[in-house]
Amino acid sequence: MTPDQLLTFACVADTGNISRAAGQLNLSQPAVSGQLRALQDWFGEPLYRRQGHGIALTAAGERLAEQARQLRQIYARAQAERDAWRGMDAGSLRLGASTTPASYLLPALVARFHQRFPAVALHLSDGNTRQIVERLPQLDLAFIEGDVPTGLADGTAVYPWTEDEVVAVVRADHALARAGSATLDQLAAWPLVMREPGSGVRQLVERAFAGAGLSPAAALELAGVEGVKQAVRAGLGTGFVSAMSMRHEDGTLAVVRVAPVALTRTLSILVPHADTAARAARQFLDSCLAMDGELAAKADEG
């Protein structure tokens, strides 16, 4: 048994999928499988079994996974201590963000941070909200949309960040385009193009329809904002996206705001192991919170 085998096992236990764990660890799938076999041979009991496209832990695997996660926390704390000791002349910052903050808010913040601290290596991965929460143990900061999930690991700090509006989008020649707003009843009458399950936008939209006593079926499901917009351009239905994603459109799509109450959600920042966060993570967090203040000031001026 080696520490690397335990750390790999912790990631596989969290993701429930060997190939997904390999991607997060920047290892090949055969390398991860080899580490798991070696660990299982050392332990002397089956640690997992195949289940569909993933794996399920045995009782022995569950017990060992608890120890592996504790080791990973110790490693994270040791790295945080080292980075804090070194200051900002070295280190790394691992960011994970759901689609809206990754595409429309973080690029400028990352560029500004890199200009100030060029020696800090920045790594940004994106996905939907559920995927980012799954990766939380491997991140320094996570940026998510909508409700903060329950059951986060002890020591995780949550910072409400900024507000975002979700709007419907239709083709510019659509009947709803001229009105600029529509009720949920009106929107439910048209085929809907929805984001994939796990998307913060989809969760908000489905909750709004359910609250209005409506249960429209999705005519099409697509991953990613641009996929939704392309489907709408092709005339496949009405989509829902963050209003931020419509700032630089070419006129082929029109925004339809939901009336009478707009669909809004909070973007939040999650900080795992907040009590031992590296200085780089704290510095980037401060920059993000200051950015929200700048946005609020601009809104007041407007």
Disulfide bonds with the S-S distance in Angstrom:
none
